[in-house]
Amino acid sequence: MECSLAQKGVQIIAVEPGSLAEEAGLRPGDTLLEIHGEAVLDQLNYQFLITREDEAELLVQRPDGSTFMASVENGGEGIGVDLAQDEVKVCKQNCVFCFVHQMPKGFRKSLYLKDEDVRLSFLYGHFTTLSSSDDAELDRIIRERLSPIHVSVHATDPEARVKVVGNPREGHILRKIDRLLAGGIDVHTQAVVAPGLNDGAIWQQTVDDLWARYQEGRGSVLSLSCVPVGLTAHRENLPSVQDVDAVFAREWVARWAPEVRKYAKANDGEPWLLLADEWFTRAGIEVPGRVFYSRSWAQLENGVGLVRRFLEHSRRFIKSPRAKGFAGRRVLLLTGSSFAPTLSRVAAELNRAVGSQLRVVPARNFSFGDSVTVAGLLCGEDLKYAAHADRDAHARQQERGGRKDWVDAVVVPSSSLRTHTGPTDQYTLRGVVVREEGTFLDDLTLPQMAAELGVPTVPSGANLSHLLDHLEAADRGAFRGGALTSAFHTAGLNLPQGAYNP
């Protein structure tokens, strides 16, 4: 059949030799328009359609615009094609604490994109406010079983939510959530808490409304996390928002940590209400024990339980024979000021156990401001400044008769590095350049930092075991400016957030 269609479809970029697709005449450059008579919207939709039946009827368009039909007996499996990257959907909200609006000027374009994509919410745990999801998209989520998804609620009170998200049409978030729940879709939820905006009675209502939507079986609000608002030094011409200081954080922990345990008790011991680690680090309080967090570490990617998981692993690692690999190593560990006290205690314990010389230095965030204390938002220049300052201090000690050499290696937080690694490079922002060697937010690369510091510079990984692997890889010269993932663990890296290389 020959005809001309304006339908977009998804482009085929590669066809596996000997595959069903090759046998059916599909070629790179073709566009897959329909499967079973339904338009192919993106890669996720392709996977849903191609696996529905044992035999797939395809409508394919050649680069010249001509089309043809193909039938493949695929047994509900893939047919051997690689599809072009999907473009991301963008957020329609104007949240008063939107981090993109608080970015310093002069960073790469992709950092200023506000992604809002339910595909990324389903695949990688990104939170969406559902602002870009109309009824048709909600129905698609239900039909294709994109469950669970992650929703930024912020407040269930319509008036309060409008104030927070800055969109008068997006106050009734429960209507969308209820539609998904009725369709059997599970939902993880979060609220970014800003004093005076959505705390107090507004927050209590949010908790009550979402807990009322928890149930056994499909179609449930699986969890609710609360995260303290993050404000940078770059809020010119933005609405006034009160920051979460140590006093507020301590009061919040005192009020809501017992509630975490109450809801867990009502949920067979599984925590449903979750407090992000930042409440405890800002308050200067030790994070709770393991039972305070979900058995599956739910919402770990949202900063819930990262510190506790690190402590649990460190405790076991230090007692293991593997820990002796740190013996005699002199290493400078750079991190954010919020994690520095925890990391310092672990480093001191490791040093006592095996005779290592690990030192922790908190890096000041000059790029975003002193109020930003998390390691993942440290820029390369921030970390480099901290390393140079430490080396200069060592040089002054050397003049007074101290040890001549500085350190064997410098460690930077994996969360501060970005690469194209991982499945999220399925989604793209056109024009973005992939940087396999590991890039900081300010475009400084890991090899550039290592060259300037003059010592091996490696990512931290997600735990001490990863770190030791990285140090040993550096000993072997495994990483000389090539692809970061060829020598190092990708766990802990802040991988591309959806459609762009952030």
C-alpha positions as CSV (number, residue, x, y, z in Angstrom):
1,M,0.0,0.0,0.0
2,E,1.4,3.4,-1.0
3,C,0.1,6.6,0.5
4,S,1.3,9.8,2.2
5,L,0.7,10.4,5.9
6,A,1.6,13.4,8.0
7,Q,1.7,11.3,11.2
8,K,4.9,11.7,13.1
9,G,5.5,8.2,14.5
10,V,8.9,7.2,15.9
11,Q,12.0,7.0,13.8
12,I,14.1,3.8,13.5
13,I,17.8,4.4,14.0
14,A,19.1,0.8,13.8
15,V,17.9,-2.6,12.7
16,E,19.5,-5.7,14.2
17,P,20.9,-8.0,11.5
18,G,18.9,-11.1,11.1
19,S,16.0,-9.7,13.2
20,L,12.3,-9.9,12.4
21,A,12.4,-6.2,11.6
22,E,15.1,-6.8,8.9
23,E,13.2,-9.7,7.5
24,A,10.1,-7.5,7.2
25,G,12.1,-4.9,5.2
26,L,12.5,-2.2,7.9
27,R,15.6,0.0,7.6
28,P,17.4,2.7,9.6
29,G,15.8,6.0,8.8
30,D,12.3,4.5,8.4
31,T,9.5,5.8,10.7
32,L,7.3,3.4,12.6
33,L,3.8,5.1,12.3
34,E,1.4,2.5,13.6
35,I,1.2,-0.9,15.3
36,H,-2.2,-2.7,15.1
37,G,-3.7,0.5,13.6
38,E,-2.7,2.6,16.6
39,A,-0.3,5.6,16.3
40,V,3.1,5.0,17.9
41,L,3.7,7.9,20.3
42,D,7.1,7.1,21.7
43,Q,9.4,4.3,22.9
44,L,7.2,3.4,25.9
45,N,4.2,3.3,23.7
46,Y,6.0,1.1,21.2
47,Q,6.9,-1.4,23.9
48,F,3.3,-1.5,25.0
49,L,1.9,-2.0,21.5
50,I,4.5,-4.4,20.2
51,T,4.0,-6.8,23.1
52,R,0.2,-6.9,23.0
53,E,-0.2,-9.7,20.5
54,D,1.7,-12.6,19.0
55,E,1.6,-11.0,15.5
56,A,2.2,-7.3,14.9
57,E,0.8,-5.3,12.0
58,L,3.1,-2.4,11.3
59,L,2.7,0.7,9.2
60,V,6.1,2.1,8.2
61,Q,7.1,5.2,6.4
62,R,10.2,5.5,4.2
63,P,12.3,8.7,4.3
64,D,10.8,9.7,0.9
65,G,7.3,9.7,2.4
66,S,6.0,6.5,0.9
67,T,4.5,3.9,3.3
68,F,4.1,0.2,3.5
69,M,2.5,-2.4,5.7
70,A,4.5,-5.2,7.3
71,S,3.4,-8.2,9.4
72,V,5.7,-9.9,11.9
73,E,5.1,-13.0,14.0
74,N,7.0,-11.8,17.1
75,G,5.3,-13.8,19.8
76,G,4.7,-10.6,21.9
77,E,8.4,-9.8,21.9
78,G,10.5,-7.0,20.4
79,I,11.3,-7.1,16.7
80,G,14.9,-5.9,16.7
81,V,14.8,-2.1,16.2
82,D,16.4,0.8,18.1
83,L,14.2,3.9,18.1
84,A,15.2,7.5,18.1
85,Q,15.3,9.4,21.3
86,D,12.0,10.9,22.6
87,E,11.7,14.6,23.4
88,V,10.7,15.5,26.9
89,K,7.6,17.4,27.9
90,V,8.1,20.6,29.9
91,C,6.4,21.8,33.1
92,K,3.6,24.3,32.9
93,Q,3.8,25.3,36.6
94,N,5.4,28.4,38.1
95,C,6.2,27.1,41.5
96,V,7.3,29.7,44.0
97,F,10.3,27.6,45.0
98,C,11.1,26.2,41.5
99,F,14.9,25.4,41.5
100,V,15.3,26.1,37.8
101,H,14.2,29.7,38.4
102,Q,16.9,30.0,41.1
103,M,19.8,28.9,38.8
104,P,22.8,31.2,38.4
105,K,23.2,32.7,35.0
106,G,25.7,31.4,32.5
107,F,25.2,27.6,32.8
108,R,24.5,25.4,29.9
109,K,21.1,25.6,28.3
110,S,19.9,22.2,29.4
111,L,20.0,23.1,33.1
112,Y,17.2,25.7,32.6
113,L,14.7,23.1,31.2
114,K,11.9,22.2,33.5
115,D,11.0,18.6,32.6
116,E,7.6,17.4,33.5
117,D,7.1,14.0,32.0
118,V,5.1,11.0,33.3
119,R,7.3,8.7,31.3
120,L,10.3,9.7,33.4
121,S,8.1,9.5,36.5
122,F,7.3,5.9,35.7
123,L,10.7,4.9,34.5
124,Y,13.1,6.6,36.9
125,G,11.2,8.0,39.8
126,H,11.1,11.7,38.7
127,F,8.4,13.7,40.3
128,T,5.7,15.3,38.2
129,T,3.1,17.8,39.2
130,L,0.9,16.4,36.4
131,S,0.5,19.9,35.0
132,S,1.2,18.6,31.4
133,S,-1.1,15.6,31.8
134,D,-4.5,16.1,30.3
135,D,-7.3,13.5,30.5
136,A,-6.0,11.7,27.4
137,E,-2.5,11.3,29.0
138,L,-4.1,10.1,32.3
139,D,-6.0,7.6,30.3
140,R,-2.8,6.5,28.6
141,I,-1.1,6.0,32.0
142,I,-4.0,3.7,33.0
143,R,-4.1,1.8,29.7
144,E,-0.4,1.2,29.5
145,R,-0.1,0.4,33.3
146,L,2.6,3.0,33.9
147,S,2.6,2.2,37.6
148,P,3.8,3.5,40.0
149,I,4.3,7.1,39.1
150,H,5.6,9.9,41.3
151,V,3.6,13.0,41.9
152,S,4.6,16.3,43.5
153,V,1.4,17.3,45.4
154,H,2.8,20.1,47.6
155,A,-0.7,20.7,49.0
156,T,-4.1,19.1,48.6
157,D,-6.0,22.2,49.6
158,P,-6.8,23.8,46.2
159,E,-6.2,27.4,47.2
160,A,-2.9,26.6,48.9
161,R,-1.7,24.5,46.0
162,V,-2.4,27.4,43.5
163,K,-0.3,29.7,45.7
164,V,2.6,27.1,45.6
165,V,2.5,26.0,42.0
166,G,1.5,29.4,40.5
167,N,-1.0,27.9,38.1
168,P,-4.7,28.7,38.8
169,R,-5.8,25.7,36.8
170,E,-3.8,23.2,38.8
171,G,-5.3,23.5,42.3
172,H,-7.4,20.3,42.3
173,I,-4.6,17.7,42.2
174,L,-6.7,15.1,43.9
175,R,-9.0,14.9,40.9
176,K,-6.1,13.7,38.8
177,I,-4.8,11.4,41.5
178,D,-8.2,9.9,42.0
179,R,-8.6,9.2,38.3
180,L,-5.3,7.3,38.3
181,L,-6.1,5.4,41.5
182,A,-9.5,4.4,40.1
183,G,-7.6,3.0,37.1
184,G,-5.4,0.9,39.3
185,I,-2.3,3.1,39.2
186,D,-0.2,3.3,42.3
187,V,1.2,6.7,43.2
188,H,4.2,7.9,45.3
189,T,3.7,11.5,46.5
190,Q,5.9,14.3,47.8
191,A,5.5,17.8,49.2
192,V,8.2,20.4,49.3
193,V,7.5,22.2,52.5
194,A,8.0,26.0,52.8
195,P,7.2,27.7,56.1
196,G,4.0,29.8,55.9
197,L,3.0,28.3,52.6
198,N,2.0,24.7,53.0
199,D,3.0,23.7,56.5
200,G,0.7,23.7,59.6
201,A,-3.0,22.9,58.9
202,I,-2.3,22.8,55.2
203,W,0.2,20.0,55.6
204,Q,-2.0,18.2,58.1
205,Q,-4.8,18.2,55.5
206,T,-2.4,16.9,52.8
207,V,-1.4,14.0,55.0
208,D,-5.0,13.2,55.9
209,D,-6.2,13.4,52.3
210,L,-3.4,11.2,50.9
211,W,-3.5,8.7,53.8
212,A,-7.2,8.3,53.1
213,R,-6.2,7.1,49.6
214,Y,-3.9,4.4,50.8
215,Q,-5.3,0.8,50.5
216,E,-4.1,-2.7,50.0
217,G,-4.0,-3.8,46.3
218,R,-3.7,-1.7,43.2
219,G,-4.6,1.9,43.0
220,S,-3.1,3.3,46.2
221,V,-1.1,6.2,47.4
222,L,2.0,4.2,48.4
223,S,3.9,6.9,50.2
224,L,4.1,10.5,51.1
225,S,7.5,12.2,51.6
226,C,8.2,15.8,52.8
227,V,11.3,17.7,51.8
228,P,12.4,21.0,53.1
229,V,12.4,23.8,50.6
230,G,15.7,24.6,48.9
231,L,16.6,28.2,48.2
232,T,19.6,29.5,46.5
233,A,21.3,33.0,46.5
234,H,19.8,33.7,43.1
235,R,16.2,34.7,43.9
236,E,16.1,38.2,42.3
237,N,12.6,39.2,41.3
238,L,11.1,35.9,42.7
239,P,8.4,35.6,45.3
240,S,9.5,35.8,48.9
241,V,9.8,32.3,50.5
242,Q,10.9,31.6,54.0
243,D,13.8,29.1,54.3
244,V,13.8,26.1,56.6
245,D,16.4,27.0,59.3
246,A,17.7,24.8,62.1
247,V,15.0,25.8,64.5
248,F,12.2,25.0,62.1
249,A,13.8,21.7,61.1
250,R,14.1,20.6,64.7
251,E,10.5,21.5,65.4
252,W,9.4,19.6,62.3
253,V,11.4,16.5,63.3
254,A,10.0,16.6,66.8
255,R,6.4,16.9,65.5
256,W,6.5,14.5,62.6
257,A,9.0,11.8,63.4
258,P,6.5,10.2,65.9
259,E,3.9,10.4,63.1
260,V,6.1,8.4,60.8
261,R,6.1,5.6,63.4
262,K,2.3,5.9,63.9
263,Y,1.6,5.5,60.2
264,A,4.1,2.7,59.9
265,K,2.3,0.8,62.8
266,A,-1.0,1.2,60.9
267,N,0.7,-0.1,57.8
268,D,2.1,-3.4,59.1
269,G,5.4,-1.8,60.1
270,E,6.1,-0.4,56.6
271,P,6.7,3.4,56.7
272,W,4.2,5.4,54.6
273,L,5.0,9.0,55.7
274,L,8.7,9.7,54.9
275,L,11.0,12.5,56.1
276,A,13.8,13.5,53.9
277,D,17.3,13.3,55.3
278,E,17.7,17.1,55.0
279,W,15.3,17.6,57.9
280,F,17.8,15.9,60.2
281,T,21.0,17.4,58.7
282,R,19.5,20.9,58.9
283,A,18.4,20.3,62.4
284,G,21.8,18.9,63.4
285,I,20.2,15.7,64.5
286,E,21.4,12.1,63.9
287,V,19.3,10.4,61.3
288,P,17.0,7.6,62.8
289,G,17.7,3.9,62.6
290,R,16.9,1.5,59.8
291,V,13.3,0.8,60.8
292,F,12.4,4.4,60.3
293,Y,12.7,3.9,56.6
294,S,10.9,1.8,54.0
295,R,12.1,-1.8,53.7
296,S,12.6,-1.2,50.0
297,W,14.2,2.2,50.6
298,A,11.1,3.9,48.9
299,Q,11.9,7.4,47.7
300,L,15.6,7.0,48.1
301,E,16.1,9.0,45.0
302,N,14.2,11.8,46.7
303,G,16.8,12.0,49.5
304,V,14.9,9.7,52.0
305,G,17.3,7.3,53.8
306,L,20.5,8.0,51.8
307,V,22.4,8.8,55.0
308,R,21.1,5.8,56.9
309,R,21.8,3.5,54.0
310,F,25.4,4.8,53.8
311,L,25.8,4.3,57.5
312,E,24.4,0.8,57.4
313,H,26.8,-0.2,54.6
314,S,29.8,1.5,56.3
315,R,29.2,-0.3,59.5
316,R,29.3,-3.7,57.8
317,F,32.1,-2.7,55.4
318,I,34.5,-1.6,58.2
319,K,34.2,-5.0,59.9
320,S,35.0,-6.8,56.7
321,P,38.4,-8.0,55.4
322,R,37.9,-5.8,52.3
323,A,38.3,-2.6,54.5
324,K,42.0,-3.4,54.8
325,G,42.3,-2.1,51.2
326,F,42.2,1.4,52.7
327,A,45.2,0.8,55.0
328,G,47.9,3.5,54.5
329,R,45.9,5.4,52.0
330,R,45.9,9.2,52.4
331,V,42.8,10.5,50.8
332,L,41.0,13.9,50.8
333,L,37.2,13.4,50.7
334,L,35.3,16.5,49.5
335,T,31.5,16.8,50.2
336,G,28.7,19.2,51.0
337,S,28.5,20.7,54.4
338,S,25.3,18.9,55.3
339,F,26.9,15.4,54.9
340,A,30.4,16.3,56.1
341,P,29.7,15.5,59.8
342,T,28.4,12.1,59.0
343,L,31.2,11.3,56.6
344,S,33.8,12.6,59.1
345,R,32.6,10.1,61.7
346,V,32.7,7.2,59.3
347,A,36.2,8.2,58.1
348,A,37.5,8.4,61.6
349,E,36.1,5.0,62.4
350,L,37.7,3.5,59.3
351,N,41.0,5.2,60.1
352,R,41.0,3.7,63.6
353,A,40.1,0.2,62.2
354,V,42.6,-0.1,59.4
355,G,45.2,2.7,59.7
356,S,44.0,4.8,56.8
357,Q,44.3,8.5,56.7
358,L,41.1,9.8,55.2
359,R,40.2,13.4,55.8
360,V,36.9,15.1,55.1
361,V,36.6,18.7,53.9
362,P,33.2,20.4,53.4
363,A,33.2,22.4,50.2
364,R,31.5,25.8,50.3
365,N,28.9,26.3,47.6
366,F,30.0,29.6,46.0
367,S,27.9,28.9,42.9
368,F,24.4,28.6,44.4
369,G,25.1,30.2,47.8
370,D,25.8,29.1,51.4
371,S,22.2,28.0,51.9
372,V,22.7,25.1,49.5
373,T,24.6,22.5,51.4
374,V,23.9,19.2,49.6
375,A,26.8,17.6,47.7
376,G,24.9,17.1,44.5
377,L,24.8,20.8,43.8
378,L,28.5,21.5,44.2
379,C,30.1,22.7,41.0
380,G,33.5,21.8,39.9
381,E,35.0,25.2,40.8
382,D,33.5,24.9,44.3
383,L,35.2,21.5,44.8
384,K,38.4,22.6,43.2
385,Y,38.6,25.7,45.4
386,A,38.2,23.5,48.5
387,A,40.9,21.2,47.3
388,H,43.3,24.0,46.6
389,A,42.6,25.6,50.0
390,D,43.4,22.3,51.7
391,R,46.6,21.9,49.6
392,D,47.7,25.4,50.5
393,A,47.1,24.7,54.2
394,H,49.2,21.6,53.8
395,A,52.0,23.6,52.2
396,R,52.1,26.0,55.2
397,Q,52.4,23.0,57.5
398,Q,55.2,21.6,55.4
399,E,57.1,24.9,55.8
400,R,56.9,24.2,59.6
401,G,58.4,20.7,59.1
402,G,55.3,18.7,58.2
403,R,55.0,15.9,55.6
404,K,56.1,17.0,52.1
405,D,53.5,15.2,49.9
406,W,49.9,16.2,50.1
407,V,47.5,13.3,49.5
408,D,47.4,10.2,47.3
409,A,44.0,11.0,45.8
410,V,41.1,13.4,45.9
411,V,37.5,12.1,46.1
412,V,34.5,14.2,44.8
413,P,30.9,13.3,45.4
414,S,29.5,11.1,42.6
415,S,26.2,13.1,43.0
416,S,28.0,16.2,41.7
417,L,28.9,14.5,38.4
418,R,26.8,14.1,35.3
419,T,27.2,11.7,32.4
420,H,25.1,10.4,29.7
421,T,25.1,7.0,31.5
422,G,22.0,5.0,32.0
423,P,18.6,4.5,30.4
424,T,17.5,8.1,30.8
425,D,19.5,9.0,27.7
426,Q,16.4,7.6,25.9
427,Y,15.0,11.1,26.3
428,T,16.8,14.1,24.9
429,L,16.9,17.8,24.5
430,R,18.1,18.6,21.0
431,G,21.6,20.0,20.8
432,V,22.9,18.6,24.1
433,V,26.4,17.3,24.0
434,V,27.1,14.0,25.8
435,R,30.2,14.1,28.1
436,E,31.2,10.6,28.9
437,E,34.2,11.6,31.0
438,G,32.0,13.0,33.8
439,T,31.0,16.7,34.0
440,F,30.2,19.0,36.8
441,L,27.3,21.4,36.7
442,D,29.6,24.2,35.5
443,D,31.1,22.1,32.7
444,L,34.4,21.4,34.4
445,T,35.3,17.8,33.7
446,L,36.8,15.2,36.1
447,P,40.0,14.8,34.0
448,Q,40.4,18.6,34.0
449,M,40.2,18.7,37.7
450,A,42.6,15.8,38.2
451,A,45.1,17.5,35.8
452,E,44.9,20.8,37.8
453,L,45.2,19.1,41.2
454,G,48.0,16.8,40.1
455,V,46.7,13.8,41.9
456,P,44.2,11.1,40.9
457,T,40.6,12.4,41.3
458,V,37.8,9.9,41.5
459,P,34.1,9.8,42.3
460,S,33.0,8.6,45.7
461,G,30.5,6.0,44.5
462,A,27.5,5.2,46.7
463,N,29.5,3.6,49.5
464,L,33.0,2.7,50.8
465,S,33.2,-0.4,48.7
466,H,32.7,1.6,45.6
467,L,35.2,4.2,46.7
468,L,37.9,1.5,47.3
469,D,37.2,0.1,43.8
470,H,37.7,3.6,42.3
471,L,40.9,4.2,44.2
472,E,42.3,0.8,43.1
473,A,41.2,1.5,39.5
474,A,43.1,4.8,39.7
475,D,46.2,2.9,41.0
476,R,46.1,0.9,37.8
477,G,45.7,3.9,35.7
478,A,42.3,2.6,34.5
479,F,40.9,6.1,33.9
480,R,42.9,8.5,31.9
481,G,40.3,10.9,30.6
482,G,38.1,8.4,28.9
483,A,34.5,7.3,29.6
484,L,33.8,7.6,33.3
485,T,31.7,4.4,33.3
486,S,34.5,2.3,31.9
487,A,36.3,2.3,35.2
488,F,33.9,3.5,37.9
489,H,30.6,2.5,39.4
490,T,27.7,4.5,38.1
491,A,25.7,4.1,41.3
492,G,25.5,7.4,43.0
493,L,26.1,9.4,39.9
494,N,23.5,12.1,39.3
495,L,22.4,10.6,36.0
496,P,20.7,12.7,33.3
497,Q,17.3,13.7,34.6
498,G,15.1,12.7,31.8
499,A,15.4,14.4,28.5
500,Y,18.6,16.4,29.0
501,N,22.1,16.1,30.3
502,P,21.8,18.3,33.4
